[in-house]
Amino acid sequence: MASVVHPDEVEPRREGNAEVRTTFHAGNGCERLEQRVVRVATGRSPRRRLEDQQEILYVVEGRGTLDLDGETHALEPDMGVYIARGETYAIDADDGLTLVSVVTPADCDSANGQRKVTVRFADQPELDATSVRTFRYLVNEEAGCPDVTQFLGIVQPSKAAAHHHPYDEVGYIVEGEGIAHIDGAETPIRAGSCFHLEPRQPHTIENSGTGPMRILGVFHPSGSPAEAYEEKQ
């Protein structure tokens, strides 16, 4: 099964005024997470509801409004969005929106009654993962989502040692270019590239460009992006 997928190589599906490209799903080896790149044209998208799952969104570009069960929330670039189990939503795009959607299992109810629908990247503290990588949480338990973590990582030009994580993860390259080293295979990646990492799958994402690489990650179960276990040689 492919570990890297470029959305422009995926046949799009129309859902009203939205163009949907599903990059990872059970049919290509990603059993528990479904990742979609969604482009919403100006206007309102069809209403969407997930009964026994939850949806984590990230706004790549564009602005609009989220109608969540009658309440409205402004959408802007670099924003995480948490749609909890059983909620219904539609999106009004001002001038076209690009979103990354990840549908995940909903194992727990919102933590301690907390609930944030939207989280702005600019409002979150920057945390160190390594000497060349920082990250900011978007959707996690602080937003009332106890079993999924969404974050945006910033990686300086570098290549880390091969390592693995304990969780199942899908990612999206927001900005930059490099090489995905996964299970010994090397695949060029660029802005818009998507990847899937199974639990304990050896990998490293190399930033071979001249500037920072920005990577969106969503993983299940929840945890820390800094939790990595280096592969033994």
SULDA-V756164 format. One record per backbone hydrogen bond with DSSP energy under -1.0 kcal/mol. CO is the residue of the C=O (numbers start at 1). NH is the residue of the N-H. Records with the same first field share a line. If there is no record, write none. Layout:
# SULDA-V756164
CO = NH, NH
This chain:
# SULDA-V756164
3 = 196
5 = 194
6 = 9
7 = 10
13 = 20
15 = 18
17 = 41
18 = 15
19 = 39
20 = 13
21 = 37
24 = 35
25 = 28, 30
26 = 29
34 = 103
35 = 23, 24
36 = 101
37 = 21
38 = 99
39 = 19
40 = 97
43 = 93
48 = 89
50 = 86
54 = 104
55 = 83
56 = 102
57 = 81
58 = 100
59 = 78
61 = 98
63 = 94
64 = 75
65 = 92
66 = 73
67 = 90
68 = 71
71 = 68
73 = 66
75 = 64
78 = 121
79 = 59
80 = 119
81 = 57
83 = 55
84 = 87
88 = 69
89 = 48
90 = 67
91 = 45
92 = 65
93 = 43
97 = 40
98 = 60, 61
99 = 38
100 = 58
101 = 36
102 = 56
103 = 34
104 = 54
110 = 113
111 = 114
117 = 82
119 = 80
120 = 123
121 = 124
127 = 135
132 = 156
133 = 129, 130
134 = 154
135 = 127
136 = 152
139 = 150
140 = 143, 145
141 = 144
143 = 116
149 = 219
150 = 138
151 = 217
152 = 136
153 = 215
154 = 134
155 = 213
158 = 207
162 = 231
163 = 203
164 = 229
165 = 200
168 = 220
169 = 197
170 = 218
171 = 195
172 = 216
173 = 192
175 = 214
178 = 189
179 = 206
180 = 187
181 = 204
182 = 185
185 = 182
187 = 180
189 = 178
190 = 193
193 = 173
194 = 5
195 = 171
197 = 169
198 = 201
202 = 183
203 = 163
204 = 181
206 = 179
207 = 158
213 = 155
214 = 174, 175
215 = 153
216 = 172
217 = 151
218 = 170
219 = 149
220 = 168
224 = 227
226 = 228
229 = 164
